[in-house]
Amino acid sequence: MNTSFWLGLFQLFLVVGGALAVSLFIIDRLFPPMRQVQGNVPPTLPSAPPASRSTTVVPPSQRWPAAPPWLAHYWRENLQLVGPLLVIWLLSFVLPVVLAAPLNQISVLTGFPLGYYMGAQGSLICFIVLTIVYNWRMRLLDRRYGLDAPTTPEDQTIRRRYLTRYIIFAIGLLLLIALFSVLETFLNIPAALIDWSFLALAIGLYAIIGIRSRANTLDAYYVADRKIPGMLNGLATGSDWMSAASFISMAGALYLLGFEGLAYITGWTGGYVLLALLLAPYIRKFGQYTLIDFISARYPGVGARVIAAILIIIICFTYVTAQVTGIGIIMSRFLGLNYMVGVIVGLAAVLLCSYLGGMQAITWTQGVQGIILVVAYLVPVTWLSQKLTGVALPQVMYGEALRNITRLEETQSLSSYITPFNDWSIWNYLALTLCLMLGTAGMPHILARFYTVPTVRDSRSSVAWALGWICVLYLTAPAYAAFSRWEILSSVVGQPVTNLPDWANRWATTGLLAIADHPDMGGNGDGVLQYNELKIDQDLVVLATPEIAELPATVVALVAAGGIAAALSTADGLLMVIASAVAHDIYYRTLNPRAGSRERLLLGRLAILVVAILAALTALQRLTIIVQLVAWAFSFAAATIFPVLVLGIFWRRTNSYGAMAGMIGGFLVTVTYMMISYINPDWTILGISSSAAGIFGLPVNFLVTWLVSRYTSPPDPEVCALVDYVRYP
């Protein structure tokens, strides 16, 4: 590489570092020194389950209470419920894939091929039903054992207050959109002014929430005082989940891949069934601050804690890099900023807004961001549905779009959008789906959210609320892709290259779109745009569709604000996990147990600074598309964190040696396959891509953990007591 490249890299490091350092200085002045008021206070441990709501936490160093005599019966009934639900979960997404071709011969509703519909919407509906059934049956089981405390009037008041505030905000957002639409129509205000106004209002709102909700204790900073109701935590979890990959890239993957893109839909929702059934209630029962707190208590010793912390930092860094890339794309296109400057502005917004008050402020901010990103996603596709079909129900009416796409594809001699496995093997589809599901269940920033609710019952309900909120967007993404493809095939493809609309030139400057009609670029040079001559990056589809469909500038700006909200909401949670892993799990728990709260807080912020700079430098290289970066993060989580968590809860014999060996083995196998497949895409096993590399590391982790645990000493009685303790509410 030449000297100018390294000079530019050094300048970028200085600019990003300086901007973030100033941000952190301001943050430090806004905060009083934090104090810890609850986390190390030993609670009174009852021998029987409490009958009232409690937010107390058992420190890992304290001896766990003896298992109640009825635990074996309770646990058996729990497993008898979980087992059949897992079988239904597995069949609900495997059978539609295996039988996709014959099922596509059946048409349902407004023209959906049944195989495509099951992958796009049918499996998601099944997942929602499974989480609701599990919540209902477990609540009945808890009541029978005297474990289900009644909802207090105070709880109902808090829930109503939160719900009222978010409803008022949603109404206000819709009124704001209407206001800008009127101003655009009658006063012809410039599109750039609308773009900047939406961004300024959104970030200003996040800043106000961050400052007003700032935390003054470590409990508030790390776990929001464990006072977040299940419904609000579900909203925040869903917003935390709907990242730049969900908002920007998922519909683009569907647009380009057709049926194969449905793997992202089912993969990123089916994991919530596993969260509800296998992890969330038990993580919440344990309590404490971080996921690594549980791993280090279940697998005593420095080794497991440090290995898990390093792996979690790698997972979160990979994921947050994708969010930074999304921020840069949106800022550069809609606000006319340089890509690098856009990245800096976006990261400063994370630090100055959502990160001000830790998990307490993040929860409130993510609720607002979730409403913005869902509204921003629904408005343009609903508008398109009304424009193209006359009915403003895109989730139902895109069956008509699929019929028209099939007709246009036949006319233009293109491969079928709905036919399965044109681009992937069935093994790659299933492997990626499973990696995304298991990675979801092992994703650190999602698991950390279940520490914030008051009770185990709230953790279960928050999973159901989160999945319902997520599915509002995920049930709509296939419609977004279908309407976009219909619009482009009918209105753009076949037009003279010289008469293409302005949006093509604007997006060409971002590097996400190219017109390849010239023979040197692979085109036929006839001056007429063919489908294969329109080189669209999947990160462009959602952001550009409002312009392609000639929707008002207000809708275009709203989509940009939604994309920023999606990236920021996920970056918030990821940076929080990285900060806690460095300051709490590695430094405080391992290196310096006497460290004070302010020292740990400052170290966490320093970790944020370093990670933010590294993420910016990595995002600048644009190594790959957003959705692939995210898929890599999920492969890592599926192959490393998920197995040791599940075995730690459901198999007593798992020990520290097995967990350490399993995590290392799973990671090495995954990263090896990922590197070989990425460098040489023609080399695969069963056609499985690097995005699904975790499917090879996962069984290695399980097998190595089992073998090593079987042939080394069993865990001590205190660890077995911990396993019993987390198995009941």
N, C-alpha and C positions, 0 to 999 in steps of 0.2 A: 504494500500500500504506500502511496506517496506521502510526502511530508504534509501537504495541505490537509489530507484526511485526518492525520493525528493531531494537527494543530486545531482543526475544527472540533475534534472530539474533546480536546483539552478545554477549548473555549466553552463548549457545551457543559462540561463538568463544572466549570467555574460559574456559569450563568445559572444553571439549575441549583447548584449547591448554595450560591449566594441568595437566590430567591427563597429557597426553602429555609435557609438559616434565619433570614429576616422573619419569615413566617413563624418559625419556632420561637424566636425571641419574643415576638408579640404574644404568642400563645402563653409563654412562660410568665409574662407580666399580667396576663388576664387571670391567671389561676392563683389562688392562695395555696400554700403548702398543704398537701393532702395528708389526711390522717386515716388510720385504719381503726374502725370502731367495732367491727363484728367478726371478721374472718378468722381470728385466732382465739375467739372466746369459746371455751368448751361448753356446749349445751348440756342440759340434763337429758340423758338417754333413757327412754322408757323401754321396758322389756316387752311391751305390747305396742302395736301401732297406735299413733295418736289419733284422736277423734276430732281434732280441730286443725285448722290451717296453721302451718308453721314455716317460717323461713330460716330456721336455724340450720347450721351446717356442722357436720362432724369432721374435724381436721384429720388428715391422713395419719398423723402421729398417734392419735388416740386409739385405744383398744375398742374394737367394734362390739356392739351388744350381742348377746347370745341369740341365736335364731329362735323365733317363737315356735312352739310345738306344732302349729298348724301350717308352717311354711311349706312343707313337702306337698301337702294337699293343694295349697294355693298355687304353687309353682307347676304342679302337674296339670291343673285345670288351665293355667295360662298357656302351657305348651300345647295342650289339646286344642286350644283356640288358634294359636299362632300357626301350627302345622298346616291345617287345611287352608288357611288364608294365604300362606306362602305358595301352596300348590296352585290355588286359583290365580294368584299374582303371576306365577311363571307361565301358566297356560294362556293367560290373557294377552300376552305379547308374543309368545313363541308360536302358537297355533296360527294366528293371522299372518305371520311371516312365512311359515312353511306352506300354508295353503293360499298364499296371496294370489297366485295366477288363477286358480279356479274360482276363488271368491270374487275376483274382478269381473267375472262374467255376469255377476248379479248386480243390478242397479237398484239403489235405495234413495229415498228422499228426493232431492232435486236433481238427481243424476249422478250421485256418487257411486263409483265402483266399490263394492263392499270390502274388498281387500285393502284398498287405499283408505277407505273410511275408518276401518278398524285400527290401522296404524296411526291415522291422523287424529281421530277423536274417540273411537270406541274404547281403546285401551285406557285412555285418560279417564273416561267416565267410570270405567271399572276400578281404577286406582282410587278415585274419590270415594266410591261406594265402600271399598275395602277399609279405608281409614275410618270412615264413619261407623261401619259395623264393629270394627275393633274398639273404638272409643265407647260405643254403646255397651258392648258385651263386657268390657273390662270395668266399666262403671258399675254394672250389675254385680260382677264378681267382687269388686271392692266393697260394695254395700253389704253383701252377704257375709263378709269377714269383718265388717265394722270399720272399714278403712276409708270410706268416702265421706268426707266432711261436707255438711250442707253449705251452700253458698250464703255468705252473710250479706246483710243489707249494705254494708260498706263496700263489699266486692261489687255488688250490683250497681252502686252509685258510681264507683270508679269506672266500671265498664261503660255505663251510659255516658259519662262525661267524655271519655276518650272517643266513643263512637260519634257523639254529637259534634265534637271538634273536627273530626275528619270528614264528616258529612258536610259541615259548613265550608270546610276548605275545598272539597270537591265541587260544591255549588259555585263557590267564588271563582274557581279555576274556569269552569264553564262560562261564567259571566264575563271573565276576562277575555276568553277566546272570542266570545260574541262581540265584545267591545272593539277588539282589534280588527275583527272582520268588518264591522261597520266603518271604522276609521279608514281601513284600506279601500273599501268600496266607494265611500263618498268623499274622502279627502285625499285619496291616492298617496298615502304616506309611503315612503320608500321601503322596499323589502329589507334593506340593510338595517334600517331603524327598527323594524319589527324584530329582526333576529337579535339585535343587541338588547332590545327591551326585554324580550323573554329571558335571555341569559342573565341580565342584571337583576331582574325581579326574582328569578329562581335562586341564584346564588345569594342575593340579599336575604331572602327568606331563610335559607339554610343557615346563614350567619346569625340571624336573630335567634333562631331555635337553638343553635349551638351555644350562644352566650347565655340565653335565659335558662338553659337546661344544664349548664356546666356543673360538674360534680365536685364535691368538696371532701369526699372520702374515697378510699380505694374500693370499697364495696360498690359505691355508686359508679366509680370509674370503670371497673372491670365487669360488673354484673348488674348494674342499674338497681342496686339494693334488693334484687330478687323480688321486685314488686310489679313487674309488667304482666298484665292479664294475658291469658292465653290468646284471646282474639287479637290484641294489639301486637303481641309477639309473633303471631302468625302473619300479620300484615307486614311487620318489619322483616321477618324471615323471608317471606316471598319477595320483598323488594331487594333484600340482600342477595337473593338468588338470581333474580332477573337481571343479569349482567349485560355488558355490551355484546356478549355472544348471543344472548337470548334476544335482545332488542335489535341489534344491527345485523348479525350474521345468520341467525337461524332461518329466517324466511328466505335469505339469499341462498343458503344451502339447499332449501327445498326448491327454489326457482331453478337452480342449475342441475340438481341431481334428480328431482322428481321423487319417486317412491323411496329411493335410498335415503333421502334427507329426513324421512320420518324417524330414522334411528335416533336423531337428536330429540325429537318430540317425546317419544316413549322413554328414552334413556334418562332425560332430565326431569321426568315426573315420576317414573316408577320407583326411583330411589327413595321417595318420601314414604312409600309403603314400608320399605325396610327400616327407615328411621323410626316410624311409629311402632313397628312390631319388635325390633331387635335392639335399638340403642337409646332413643330419646328419653324414655321413662327412667332408665337405669343411670344414665349420665346425670339426670337431674336429681335422682335420689342421692347420689354420691355428693353432689354440691361442689364447693370450692370455686375456683376462678377459671381454670383453663382445662382443656382436654388433656394436657400433659399431666396435670395434677392427678387425674384418674389413672393414667397409664403408669405413673411413678408409684402410686399407691398399690395398684394391682400387681405391678411387676417391680418390687423394691430393688433399689440399687441405682447408682449413678448411670450405668450403661444404658438401660432402657429409656430413662428420661432424656438423656442427651441425644441418643439416636432418634427418638421420636421428635424432639425439638428441631433437630436439623432437617429431618424429612418434612416436617410441617412448614418450616421456613421455605424449603425448596418448592413445595406445592403452592404455597400462597404467593411466592414471588413469581412463579410461572403464570399464575392466574392474574395477579395484579398487573403484570406486563401487558396482558391482553386488554385490560381496562384502560391503561395509559395509551395504548395504540388507538383505541376507539375514541378517546378524548381528543387526540391529535387530529384524527380524520375529521371529526365534526367541527372542531375549532377552525381548521384550515379551510374547510369548504364553506361553512355558513357565515363565519365571521371574518373571512379574508385574512386570517392570521397565518404566519409561517407555522409549519407543522411543529417545529421545535418550540416556538413561543406558545402554541396551543397546548402542548404537553405541560409546560411550566405553569400556565394559567390554571389548567385543570388540577394539577397536583396542589397548587396553592389553595384552590377552592376546597379540596379535601381537608387540608391541614387547618385552614382558617375557619371552616364552617363546621363540618360534621365531627372532626376530631377534637374539637374544643373541650367537650365534656365527656369523652370516653363513651362507654356503652350507653349511658343514660341519654346523652344528646344524640348519639347515633340512632338509637331506637326511634326517637321522635322524628329525626330527620329522614330516616328510611321510610317511615310511614308516609310522609309528605312526598318523598321522591317516588314511592311506589304508585301513588295516585297520579302523579304527573306522567310517569312513563306509561302507565296503562291507558290513560286518557289519550296521550299522544299516539299510542299505537292504534287505538280503536277508531279515532276520528277519521284519519285518511282512508282506512280500509272500509269503514262504513260509508263514507262519501263515495268511494269507488263502487261499492256494491249498489248504492242508490243510482249512480250514474249509468252503470252497465246493465243492471238487471231490473231497476225500478223498485227494489225492495232493500231497505237498509238493515239487512240481517246477514252480514258476510259469512258468519259461521254456518249458516244454512244454505245460502244462495251460491256458494262457490262451487257447488255441484254443477251448476249451469256453466260456470267458467271452465271446469274440467272438460265438459262436452265440447265447448267451443275450441279449447286448446287442442283436443284430439282432432277436430276437423281441420284446423289450421296446420297442424303438424302433418297430416296426410297430404294437404295441398302443397306444402313446402318440402315434402319428403324428409321429414325429421323423425328421429327415434321417439317412441311414445313416452310421454311424461309420466303416465300412471303405470306403465309396465314395470314389474319389479326386476331388479338386478341387471340393468343395462350396463352399469358402470362398476358395481361391486359384486363380489360373491356373497352368497347367503351367509357364509361363515363370517365374513367381515361385518355384515349387518348385525348379526347376533352378538358378535364379540364386542363391537362398539357399544351396542345397547346395554349389554351387561356391565361393561366398564363404566359407562356413564351412571348407571344405577348404583353400583357398588361404590363408585367414587363419590356420588352424592351422599350416600350414607356415611362415608368416612371423611367428608369435607370439613376441615377444622372450623372455619368461620361460621358454618351452619350449626354444628354441634355446640359451639360456644353459646349460641343464642338460647339454648334450653336451660342454661344456668340462671337466666334472668327471670324466670317465672316462679311464682310462690310455691307451687306443689307439683307432684308427679302428674296428677290429673290435668293440670294446666299444660304440662309439657306434651301430653298426648293430644289435647284439643288444639294446641298451637300448630302441631303438624298438620291436622286436618284443615285448619284455617289457612295455613301457608299454601297447602296444595290447591285448595279452592281458589285462592288469589292468583297463584301462578297459572292455573289452567284458564283463567280469563284471557291471558295473553297467549298461552300455548294452544288453546283451541282456535285462536284467531290466526296464528302464524301461517297455517296452510292456506287459509283464505287470502292472506296478504300475498303469498307467493303466487297463487293461482291467478288472482286478478292482475298482478303485475305482469305475469307472463302473457296473459290474454291481451292486455293493453299493448305490450311491446310487439307481439306477433302480429297484431291487427293494425297498429298505427305507426310503428317505427320500421319494422322489417319490410323490405320491398320499396322503401322510399329512396329517391336520389340522394347520394351522399352529400351533395352540395346544398341540399334543402333540409338538412337535419335541424332539429330545434336547438335553441340556445343551451338547453340543459346539457346536451352532449359536449359542447365546448367547455362549459363550466366544470363538469366532472372530469374531463380529460386532464385538467390541470392537477388533479389530485393523484393521478396515476392509477386510478381504479377503473378507468374506462379507456378503450382504444377502438378506433374505427380502422379495421384491417382490410380495407378493400384493395389496397395496392398489392400487386403480386409479390413485392419484396416482403410483405407482412403476411403472406399466405392467402390473400384474396384473389378474386378473378379479374379485378381491374375494370369491371364493366360500369362502374359509377353508380350501381344500385346496391343498397345494403342488403346482404344476406344474413341469415341468423348467425352462421358461424363466423361472420366478419364483425360481429358486434361483441367485443371482448369485455364482458362485464365481470368485475370482481364481486364475489358474493357479499362483501362488506358494503357494497354500494346500494343494493336493491331497495332496502327499506328506506334509506335516507333519500334516494333519488326518485322513488315512485311518485310522491306528491307532485314533483316538478314534471315528471314524464306525463302524468295524467292531467297536467295543467290545473292543479288545484290552487286555491288562493295562497298568497305568500304567508298568511297567518298560519295555515296548516303546515307549510314547509318549516316555519320557525318552531312550531309546536313539536314537530318530529325531532328537530335538532335538540330542543330542550329535553325531550324525553330520552334521547340517546345519551345526553350528558348525565341526566338523573340516573339512568341505568348503570353507567360506568362508575359514577361517584358512589352510589349506594353500595355497590359490591366492593369498590376500593376501600371504603370506610371499614367494613368488617375485616377485610384481609389485612390491612395495615394494623388494625387493632390486635389481630392474632399474632402477627409478627412481633409487634412491640411487647406483648405479654410473654411470648416465647423467649425473647432475648432477656428482658428485664426481670420477669418473674420466674420463669422455669429454669433458665440456664444460670443467670447471675445470682438471683436471690436463693432459689432452692438448691443450687449446686455449688456455686463458688463462694458466696458471701451471705450466709443466713442472717447475719446481723445488720444487713443493709436497711436503712430507713426508707420510709415511703417516698420521701422527696427524691432521694437518690435513685430509687427504682423508676420513678416517674421520668426523671431527666434522662436516664439511660434508655428508657422506652422511646422517648422522643428522638434521641440520637439515632436509635435503630431505624426509626421512621425516616429520618433524613438520609441515611446511607441507602436504605432500600429504595427510597423514592428516586435518588440519583441513579442508582443502578438500573431501576426499571425504565427510567427515561432514556438512558443510554442504550438499553436493549431494544426498547420500542423504536428508537431512531433507526435501527438497522432493518426494521420491517422484515424479520426473519421468516415470517409465515402469516397466514391469515388468522384473524382473531379466534374463530371457532376451533381451529386446530391447536392453537396455544392452550385454550381452555380444555380441549379433549386430552392433551398431554397431562395437564394438572390432575384431571380426573383419573387417568390411568395410574399415575403415581399414588393417589389416595386409595384407589381400589386395591393396589398391589401391596401397600405397606400398612396403612392405618386401619382399614376396615377389618382385616382378618384378626389382628390382635385384640381389637375391641370386642368383636363377637365371641371369640374364644375365651376372652377374659371374663365374660358374663355367663356364657353357656357351658363352659368346660372348666371345672375346678382345677384339673390337673395341670393346666397351662402354667408355666413358670417363667421367670425372668430370662433364663438362658434361651428357652424356646422362642420367646417374643423377640429378643434381640437378633437371634439368628434368622428368624422368619422375616423381620422387617428388612434386614440387610439383603437376604437372598431375593426377596420379592423386588426390591428396588434395583438390584444389579441386573436381574434378568430383564426387567422392564426397560431400563435405560439402554441396555445393550441392544435389544431388539429395536428399540426406537431409533437409535443412532444408525444401525446398519440399514434399516428400512428407509430412513429419511435420506441417507446418503445415496443409497441405491434402490430407488422405488421399485425396480423390476424384481428385486429379491423379496419374497414374502413367503409365509407359511399359510397355505389355504387362502391366499389372497387377502390376508389380514394386514391392514395398514399400520403405520406407526402410531396413529391416533388411538388404536385399540391395543397397544402393546401390553397394557396392564392385564390382559386376559391370560398372558403367559406368566407374569409375575405373581398373580393371585394364587393359583394352585401351588406354586413353589412355596409361597409364604405359609399357606395352610399346612402343607406336607412337612416342611422343615420345622415349623413350630411344633407340630404334633410329634415328630420323631425325637427332636431334642428334648422336649418336655417329658416324653415317655422314658427316656434313658438317662435322665438326670434327676436330682433330688426333687421331691414334690414341694409345692409352696408351703410355707409355714402356716400354722393354725390361724394366725391373725389375718392373713390374706384370705383364707377360706371363710373366715367370719365376715370379711368385707364383701365377698361374693354373695353370701346369704343376705347381708344387710341391704344390698341394692336390688334384691329380687322382689321386694314388696314395698308398697308406697309408705 
